[in-house]
C-alpha cells in the first residue's frame, strides 16, 4: 500500500517549528519547491482533512497507528538543465505497523502489517555534488529507523495522512520525540520550544508531548464518548 502525504497546515502554529528555529538548525535545511508535493505539513494549501484534534482523528481517519520506517530508496529522479540543483529525488519509504491504536467502526480499507509512502528525498547541488535533504520546517521527513503516530484515511485507492497534525514523532514510544525536519529532537527539545508557540494551539500532537500510546488511545476514547 502507498500513502500519499498531503499539502497543508499553517506552520506558524507548530511548537516544533519554533524549537527548530531556537536551535538554529532551520537554516541548514533546504526546502525544494516541489517538496510541497510530498511532505505532510508544508505549503500554503489546506490539509486534506481536519487533523488537529482527537475529534478530527476519529471523524476522518480509518486507522490511527504506531508505525516504524524500516526501509527507503530514492525514486522519481528529476534532472534539471539549469540552476543550482542538478537533480532531485523522492523516497519510497516502507513502514512496519507496530500497533493499531484505533480503527473506525467501518473502515474504508483494512490495515495490513506494512505499507509504503512517498516522502521527500534529496536535492543534489550542481556545483559541489552535495546531497541535501528535502523537507519542510514544520513536518517529519519520515526517515528509516524512526517511529511515528499516524492518522490515516483510505482515499482514491491509497492511504493518506489526514494532515499536518496527524503525523507525530514517536521514538521510544514517546510523543513528540524523534525525527522532525530531518533532525532528531528529544521531548525536552520540543518542550523548550513550546513557550514560543501559539497559546491557542490545542492540537492533539501538543497534548501528546512526552506521553505514550496509552495517552493516544485515552484521548481518542474520550473524543468518542463526547
Secondary structure, 3 states (H helix, E strand, C coil): CEEECCCCCCHHHCHHHHHHHHHCCHHHCECCHHHHHCCCCCCCCCCCCCCCCHHHHHHHCCEEEEEEEEEEEEEEEEECCCCCEEEEEEEEEEEEEEEEEEECCCCCCCCCCEEEEEEEEEEEECCCCCEEEECCCCCCCCCCCCEEEEEEEEECCEEEECCHHHEEEEHHHCCCEEEECCEEECHHHHHHHHCCCCCCCCCHHHHCCCCCHHHHHHHHHHHHHC
